[in-house]
Amino acid sequence: MSYQRTQNYINRRQQNWSRNQNTVAYVSAIKLGPVTHTVLIALMITVLGLIYLTQATRATSYDYATQKIDSQIADLNTQKSDLEIENARLTALETVKNSSVAKAMTKPASVEYAQQ
C-alpha cells in the first residue's frame, strides 16, 4: 500500500518554514553580471565619498567662520579694556580737579625753571 499526501494537509516540518520568516521569495527580473556589480559598488563608494567630503568641507567652513568671529571678539575685548583704562584716567583727572584739596591750592606768583 502506498502512502500519498494530499494538497490539503502538509506537515509543518515538510514546509521548511519557521516562525518569523518570509514565506515568499521575490526574484528580480533583471540579471546583472559581475562587472556590472563591480561598477555599481564603485559608483556607490564614490557617491558616499563625495557626501563625506561635502560634510567635511562644511565643518571646515564653519571653523573658519568661528575663527573670524573669535578674532573679532578678541579685538573688541582689547578695545574695551583700552576704553576702560582711558575712562579711568579721565575720571581720575576730573576727581582730582574737583577735589577739595585742589580747590584750596593757589596759583604761584612766578614760575621759574632750572636750566641745565
C-alpha positions as CSV (number, residue, x, y, z in Angstrom):
1,M,0.0,0.0,0.0
2,S,1.5,3.3,-1.0
3,Y,1.0,6.4,1.1
4,Q,0.3,9.7,-0.7
5,R,-0.2,13.1,0.7
6,T,-2.9,15.3,-0.3
7,Q,-2.6,19.0,-1.0
8,N,-4.9,19.9,1.9
9,Y,-2.5,18.7,4.6
10,I,1.3,19.2,4.6
11,N,3.2,18.7,7.8
12,R,4.9,21.9,9.1
13,R,8.3,20.2,9.1
14,Q,7.9,19.4,5.5
15,Q,7.3,23.0,4.6
16,N,10.7,24.2,5.9
17,W,9.0,27.3,7.3
18,S,9.6,28.5,10.8
19,R,8.2,31.4,12.7
20,N,9.1,35.0,11.7
21,Q,10.5,34.0,8.3
22,N,9.3,35.1,4.9
23,T,7.3,32.6,3.0
24,V,7.5,34.3,-0.4
25,A,10.8,34.8,-2.3
26,Y,10.8,37.6,-4.8
27,V,13.1,37.0,-7.8
28,S,14.4,40.0,-9.7
29,A,13.6,40.1,-13.4
30,I,16.9,41.9,-14.1
31,K,20.0,39.8,-14.1
32,L,23.3,41.7,-13.6
33,G,26.8,40.3,-14.2
34,P,29.8,40.5,-12.0
35,V,31.2,43.5,-14.0
36,T,28.0,45.5,-13.5
37,H,28.0,44.7,-9.8
38,T,31.6,45.9,-9.5
39,V,30.8,49.1,-11.3
40,L,27.7,49.7,-9.2
41,I,29.7,49.2,-6.0
42,A,32.4,51.5,-7.2
43,L,29.8,54.1,-8.0
44,M,28.1,53.8,-4.6
45,I,31.5,54.1,-2.9
46,T,32.3,57.2,-5.0
47,V,28.9,58.8,-4.1
48,L,29.4,58.1,-0.4
49,G,32.9,59.6,-0.6
50,L,31.5,62.8,-2.2
51,I,28.9,63.1,0.5
52,Y,31.5,62.7,3.2
53,L,33.7,65.4,1.5
54,T,30.8,67.8,1.3
55,Q,30.1,67.3,5.0
56,A,33.8,67.7,5.9
57,T,34.2,71.0,3.9
58,R,31.0,72.4,5.6
59,A,32.6,71.8,9.0
60,T,35.8,73.4,7.9
61,S,33.9,76.5,6.6
62,Y,32.2,76.7,9.9
63,D,35.6,76.6,11.6
64,Y,36.8,79.5,9.5
65,A,33.7,81.5,10.4
66,T,34.0,80.8,14.1
67,Q,37.7,81.7,14.0
68,K,36.9,85.0,12.3
69,I,34.2,85.7,15.0
70,D,36.6,84.8,17.7
71,S,39.3,87.2,16.4
72,Q,36.6,89.9,16.3
73,I,35.7,89.2,19.9
74,A,39.3,89.4,20.9
75,D,39.8,92.7,19.1
76,L,36.6,94.1,20.8
77,N,37.8,92.9,24.2
78,T,41.1,94.7,23.7
79,Q,39.3,97.9,22.6
80,K,37.0,97.6,25.6
81,S,39.9,97.3,28.0
82,D,41.7,100.3,26.4
83,L,38.5,102.4,26.7
84,E,38.1,101.3,30.4
85,I,41.7,102.5,31.1
86,E,41.1,105.8,29.3
87,N,37.9,106.3,31.2
88,A,39.6,105.6,34.5
89,R,42.4,108.1,33.6
90,L,39.9,110.8,32.6
91,T,37.7,110.2,35.6
92,A,40.8,110.4,37.9
93,L,41.8,113.8,36.5
94,E,38.3,115.1,36.9
95,T,38.1,113.9,40.5
96,V,41.5,115.4,41.3
97,K,40.5,118.8,39.8
98,N,37.2,118.8,41.7
99,S,38.6,117.6,45.0
100,S,38.6,120.0,48.0
101,V,42.4,119.8,48.2
102,A,42.8,121.0,44.6
103,K,40.3,123.8,45.2
104,A,42.2,125.0,48.2
105,M,45.5,125.4,46.3
106,T,46.6,128.7,45.0
107,K,48.4,129.6,41.8
108,P,52.1,130.6,42.2
109,A,53.1,134.3,41.5
110,S,56.0,133.4,39.3
111,V,57.3,130.2,37.8
112,E,61.0,129.6,37.2
113,Y,62.5,126.7,35.5
114,A,66.0,125.3,36.2
115,Q,68.4,125.3,33.4
116,Q,70.7,122.5,32.7
